[in-house]
Structure formats: structure tokens, C-alpha cells
Amino acid sequence: MHLSDAQIQQYDDDGFVILPGFLSPEEVGLLAAEADILGTPQRGLPDGNVYEYGSGMIRKSYSVDKDSEAYFLASRLPRMLVPSRQLLGERIYLYMTHMNHKIAKKGEIWLWHQDYSHWQLDGVARGGARDMVTIMIMVDKSTPENGPLQILKGSHKLPVEEFRIDLDETSVPTAKVSEARMAEIVKSHEIVECLGAAGTALVFAPMTIHGSARNNSTRTRRNAYFVYNRVDNRPTIEKPRRFHVSPHLMNSDPVELDTGVGDDALLALARRRLSAA
């Protein structure tokens, strides 16, 4: 798929654009089934998982493309690569993948932050909207009750915010924007809840401020993240940030992506898995 001129303008103006029906029910159903495994020690890279302080439930899974064929294929679908190249240019690579889990009645908050605050610490020189982009897939339906991602509209145009690495409030160290600064920002930037059915995509810029509330519903909510970077913006520091909780952070093989796979590759895998069941 191609982003329309209007969608690209919205991304530039607001820092994000929501794409309903990005994946079919069969495709996202396969991602959900794989997520059930990725969120356990039975995955291929168990040290890629992070668990919540209080409940001990799964919080985050890093490098989901490394031990899941479905997520590997998803990261290389033309539906992912074409919009990324429209925004970043032709020479891109997969910077990282991860999944955020919000277990029913247990899922922690995500503190307000800019993703680029973390990536800057890893040696990524530029975090502009045309340098890096994240495509998030809603693996489960996002509703007001289950702690959907919230975005501050237009906040990607703000400078890199001053932050402190919070090591206490949640189990994933986060470059938290201070409460005082957030109180100022929300006076001029609308908070948008990113709601949608499973299979909805959210394309957003690396400096867009976002966070989420606790999951108070009876259903687990998971989002999968695929981050693309310009080849000429590769990080200059080989060693991950010192406070990181998993060895699986950035892509360990940051090679330029080619044309990827066929746009039906994920659907074909879903149907093969279903016929073999």
C-alpha cells in the first residue's frame, strides 16, 4: 500500500496516522497466536522478555522477528516497507522490533516519553519524522478500557524533552517526561487515544510523546512495534545503554532491506498453519 498525500500530510502535521484494516483477520490472528508463545519462556529468545515488577506477568518482548517466522514476514511486507520508504527514502533497515503486552487486569502503565530519547542514548544521530518511523500493529482490539496507546498530537515538533530514566515506576526503564513538563505540553497538545480493531496500524514519528494507562479490562491487549531507520542514520554506539533489561535491543544485523517478501506472504503462512492444525 501507499500512503496518500493526505495521510503523509497528517503524519507530518500530527506525528501519527492510523490505518484501519492494515492486516486481515487471518494475518493478525496468526500474530496473536505467535504472541501467546512470545510472551512466555518457551520462545526462542527467552531473555528477550521482561516481566512486571508486581504481578510477574509478561510486560515486553524484544526482537520478536528473530524467533517468529510470522513477525519476520510481517516486518518485510510491502505494506510495511512502502510507507516507510515514502517517509524515509529508499535506503532503510529494520532498527528493532518488540511487543508490549498488557495482561487483563494486570497491565502496567507506560510513562509519557519520546522513543527517540532512548535511541539517542544508543548513538542514533537523528530522530526526525523523516529519519525513523514506527509502524505499530494492534494485535488485539484497543479500547478505552484496556489501556490503549495515547499520543500527544503534534508533539513530534517539540525538541527532545529533558527526561530522567525512571527505574522504579515500571519494569522497563523509561525516559520519562516530567509531570511538570507534561502539564505544560497538554495545554497546547491534544491527547488522542489510538483505538481500533485488531489489525489496525499506527504509523508514528520517533519524537511523538506517548504513553498509556493501566489495562482495567478483562481482555489482554498487545501491540507489536516495527521500527525502521535510514541506513545513513545507523547508531554509532555498539554497546546498548547501560540500564537496559535485555540483550535483545537493536537489530543485531542492521542490513539494508531489499524489496522484502510478497504482500501475501503472511496470509499464506497463516493458511498453511491453519491447514496443518
C-alpha positions as CSV (number, residue, x, y, z in Angstrom):
1,M,0.0,0.0,0.0
2,H,1.0,3.6,-0.4
3,L,0.2,6.4,2.0
4,S,-1.9,9.0,0.3
5,D,-0.8,12.7,0.1
6,A,-3.4,13.4,2.8
7,Q,-2.0,10.7,5.1
8,I,1.6,11.9,4.6
9,Q,0.4,15.4,5.5
10,Q,-1.3,14.2,8.6
11,Y,1.8,12.3,9.7
12,D,3.9,15.5,9.1
13,D,1.3,17.7,11.0
14,D,0.2,15.4,13.8
15,G,3.1,13.0,14.2
16,F,1.0,9.9,13.5
17,V,-1.6,8.4,11.2
18,I,-4.0,5.5,12.0
19,L,-4.6,2.9,9.2
20,P,-7.6,0.6,9.9
21,G,-7.7,-2.8,8.3
22,F,-4.0,-2.8,7.7
23,L,-3.8,-6.6,8.4
24,S,-6.6,-9.1,7.6
25,P,-8.3,-11.1,10.4
26,E,-6.3,-14.2,9.3
27,E,-3.0,-12.4,9.3
28,V,-3.5,-10.7,12.7
29,G,-4.9,-14.0,14.0
30,L,-1.6,-15.6,13.3
31,L,0.3,-12.8,15.0
32,A,-1.9,-13.2,18.1
33,A,-1.2,-17.0,18.2
34,E,2.5,-16.3,17.9
35,A,2.2,-13.6,20.7
36,D,0.9,-16.3,23.0
37,I,4.2,-18.0,22.7
38,L,6.4,-14.9,22.5
39,G,5.1,-13.9,25.9
40,T,6.4,-17.0,27.6
41,P,9.9,-18.5,28.4
42,Q,9.1,-21.0,25.6
43,R,10.0,-18.6,22.9
44,G,13.4,-19.0,21.1
45,L,14.9,-15.9,22.9
46,P,13.6,-16.1,26.4
47,D,16.0,-13.4,27.6
48,G,14.2,-11.1,25.3
49,N,11.2,-10.9,27.6
50,V,10.7,-8.5,30.5
51,Y,8.2,-9.2,33.3
52,E,6.3,-6.7,35.5
53,Y,7.5,-6.0,39.0
54,G,4.3,-6.6,40.9
55,S,2.4,-9.3,39.1
56,G,5.3,-11.1,37.4
57,M,3.3,-11.1,34.2
58,I,4.8,-10.5,30.8
59,R,5.5,-6.8,30.1
60,K,7.6,-6.7,26.9
61,S,9.1,-9.0,24.3
62,Y,12.1,-7.7,22.3
63,S,13.3,-8.9,18.9
64,V,10.1,-10.7,18.0
65,D,11.1,-11.1,14.4
66,K,14.1,-13.2,15.5
67,D,12.2,-16.3,16.7
68,S,8.9,-15.9,14.9
69,E,8.5,-16.5,11.2
70,A,5.2,-14.6,11.2
71,Y,6.8,-11.4,12.7
72,F,9.8,-11.8,10.4
73,L,7.5,-11.8,7.4
74,A,5.3,-9.0,8.8
75,S,8.4,-6.8,9.1
76,R,9.1,-7.3,5.4
77,L,5.7,-6.9,3.8
78,P,5.4,-4.3,1.1
79,R,2.6,-2.8,3.3
80,M,5.3,-2.0,5.8
81,L,8.2,-1.1,3.6
82,V,6.5,1.1,1.0
83,P,5.1,3.6,3.5
84,S,8.4,3.5,5.4
85,R,10.3,4.4,2.2
86,Q,7.8,7.1,1.3
87,L,8.7,8.8,4.6
88,L,12.4,8.0,5.0
89,G,13.7,7.4,1.5
90,E,14.7,4.2,-0.3
91,R,17.6,3.1,1.9
92,I,16.2,1.8,5.1
93,Y,16.7,-1.1,7.5
94,L,14.8,-2.7,10.4
95,Y,16.1,-0.9,13.5
96,M,14.2,-3.0,16.1
97,T,11.0,-5.0,16.8
98,H,9.2,-5.5,20.1
99,M,5.8,-6.3,21.6
100,N,4.1,-4.6,24.5
101,H,1.8,-6.9,26.5
102,K,-1.0,-5.6,28.7
103,I,-2.3,-8.5,30.6
104,A,-6.0,-8.3,31.6
105,K,-6.5,-6.5,34.9
106,K,-2.7,-6.5,35.4
107,G,-1.0,-4.5,32.6
108,E,1.1,-1.6,33.9
109,I,1.0,1.9,32.7
110,W,3.6,3.3,30.2
111,L,5.0,6.6,31.3
112,W,4.9,9.5,29.0
113,H,8.0,9.5,26.8
114,Q,9.6,10.0,23.4
115,D,11.1,6.9,21.9
116,Y,14.0,8.9,20.4
117,S,15.1,9.8,23.9
118,H,16.1,6.1,24.3
119,W,17.5,5.7,20.8
120,Q,19.6,8.9,21.1
121,L,21.4,7.1,24.1
122,D,22.3,4.3,21.7
123,G,24.0,6.6,19.3
124,V,21.3,7.3,16.7
125,A,22.1,10.8,15.5
126,R,18.8,12.0,14.2
127,G,15.2,11.4,15.4
128,G,13.2,13.4,13.0
129,A,9.9,12.3,11.4
130,R,11.8,11.6,8.1
131,D,14.7,9.8,9.8
132,M,12.9,7.0,11.6
133,V,9.4,5.7,11.7
134,T,7.5,3.2,13.8
135,I,4.6,1.1,12.5
136,M,2.6,-0.4,15.4
137,I,0.2,-3.2,14.8
138,M,-2.7,-3.7,17.1
139,V,-2.6,-7.5,17.7
140,D,-5.7,-7.2,19.9
141,K,-8.5,-4.7,19.8
142,S,-7.6,-1.4,21.5
143,T,-10.5,0.0,23.6
144,P,-10.7,2.9,26.2
145,E,-10.8,0.2,28.9
146,N,-7.7,-1.8,28.1
147,G,-5.0,0.9,28.3
148,P,-4.7,1.9,24.6
149,L,-1.7,3.9,23.4
150,Q,-2.2,7.6,23.9
151,I,-0.5,10.2,21.7
152,L,0.0,14.0,22.2
153,K,-0.9,15.3,18.8
154,G,1.8,17.4,17.2
155,S,4.3,16.8,20.0
156,H,6.9,15.4,17.5
157,K,7.6,19.1,16.6
158,L,8.8,19.7,20.1
159,P,12.5,19.4,20.9
160,V,13.9,16.3,22.5
161,E,12.4,16.7,26.0
162,E,14.5,16.7,29.1
163,F,13.9,13.4,30.9
164,R,15.1,11.2,33.7
165,I,15.4,7.4,33.3
166,D,12.8,6.0,35.5
167,L,13.9,2.7,37.0
168,D,11.2,2.4,39.7
169,E,7.6,3.0,38.5
170,T,7.6,0.3,35.8
171,S,9.7,-2.8,34.9
172,V,11.1,-1.3,31.7
173,P,13.4,1.7,32.3
174,T,11.7,4.7,30.6
175,A,12.9,8.2,29.6
176,K,10.1,9.8,31.4
177,V,8.9,13.3,30.6
178,S,8.4,15.1,33.9
179,E,4.9,15.8,35.3
180,A,5.6,19.5,35.3
181,R,6.6,19.5,31.7
182,M,3.6,17.3,30.7
183,A,1.3,19.7,32.5
184,E,2.6,22.5,30.2
185,I,2.5,20.4,27.0
186,V,-1.1,19.2,27.4
187,K,-2.2,22.9,27.5
188,S,-1.4,23.1,23.7
189,H,-1.4,19.5,22.5
190,E,-4.5,17.3,22.4
191,I,-4.3,13.7,23.8
192,V,-5.5,11.2,21.3
193,E,-6.5,7.6,22.3
194,C,-5.4,5.3,19.5
195,L,-8.4,2.9,19.3
196,G,-9.1,0.2,16.7
197,A,-9.8,-3.3,15.8
198,A,-7.1,-6.0,15.7
199,G,-5.1,-5.5,12.5
200,T,-5.2,-1.7,12.7
201,A,-1.8,0.0,12.2
202,L,-0.5,3.2,13.7
203,V,2.4,5.0,11.9
204,F,4.1,7.5,14.2
205,A,7.2,9.6,14.4
206,P,10.1,8.9,16.9
207,M,9.7,12.1,18.8
208,T,5.9,11.9,19.3
209,I,5.2,11.9,23.0
210,H,3.1,8.9,24.0
211,G,2.1,6.7,26.9
212,S,-0.8,4.5,28.2
213,A,-2.9,3.8,31.2
214,R,-3.3,0.5,33.1
215,N,-5.4,-2.3,31.5
216,N,-8.6,-2.4,33.6
217,S,-10.4,-4.7,31.2
218,T,-10.9,-8.4,31.3
219,R,-9.0,-8.9,28.0
220,T,-5.3,-8.8,27.3
221,R,-4.1,-6.1,24.9
222,R,-0.9,-6.5,22.8
223,N,0.7,-4.1,20.3
224,A,3.6,-5.1,18.0
225,Y,6.2,-2.5,17.0
226,F,8.4,-2.4,13.9
227,V,10.8,0.5,13.8
228,Y,12.6,1.5,10.5
229,N,15.6,3.7,10.2
230,R,17.6,5.3,7.4
231,V,20.8,3.4,6.5
232,D,22.7,6.7,7.0
233,N,21.3,7.1,10.5
234,R,22.6,3.8,12.0
235,P,23.7,4.1,15.6
236,T,27.3,4.8,16.3
237,I,27.5,3.0,19.7
238,E,27.8,-0.7,19.6
239,K,27.1,-1.3,23.3
240,P,23.4,-0.9,24.4
241,R,22.5,1.6,27.0
242,R,23.8,0.5,30.4
243,F,20.4,0.3,32.2
244,H,18.8,-1.9,29.6
245,V,16.9,-5.0,30.8
246,S,17.5,-7.3,27.8
247,P,20.4,-8.1,25.5
248,H,18.0,-8.0,22.5
249,L,17.5,-4.4,21.9
250,M,18.6,-3.1,18.5
251,N,18.7,-5.3,15.4
252,S,21.9,-7.3,15.5
253,D,22.0,-7.5,11.7
254,P,21.3,-3.9,10.5
255,V,21.5,-4.6,6.8
256,E,19.6,-2.6,4.2
257,L,16.3,-4.1,3.3
258,D,15.6,-5.2,-0.2
259,T,12.2,-5.5,-1.8
260,G,11.1,-7.8,1.0
261,V,8.6,-10.6,0.5
262,G,5.3,-10.8,-1.4
263,D,2.4,-8.9,0.2
264,D,0.6,-12.2,0.6
265,A,3.4,-14.0,2.4
266,L,1.9,-13.6,5.9
267,L,-1.5,-14.7,4.8
268,A,-0.1,-17.7,3.0
269,L,1.7,-18.7,6.2
270,A,-1.5,-18.2,8.3
271,R,-3.3,-20.6,5.9
272,R,-0.5,-23.2,5.9
273,R,-0.6,-23.2,9.7
274,L,-4.3,-23.5,9.8
275,S,-4.4,-26.4,7.3
276,A,-1.7,-28.2,9.3
277,A,-3.5,-27.8,12.6
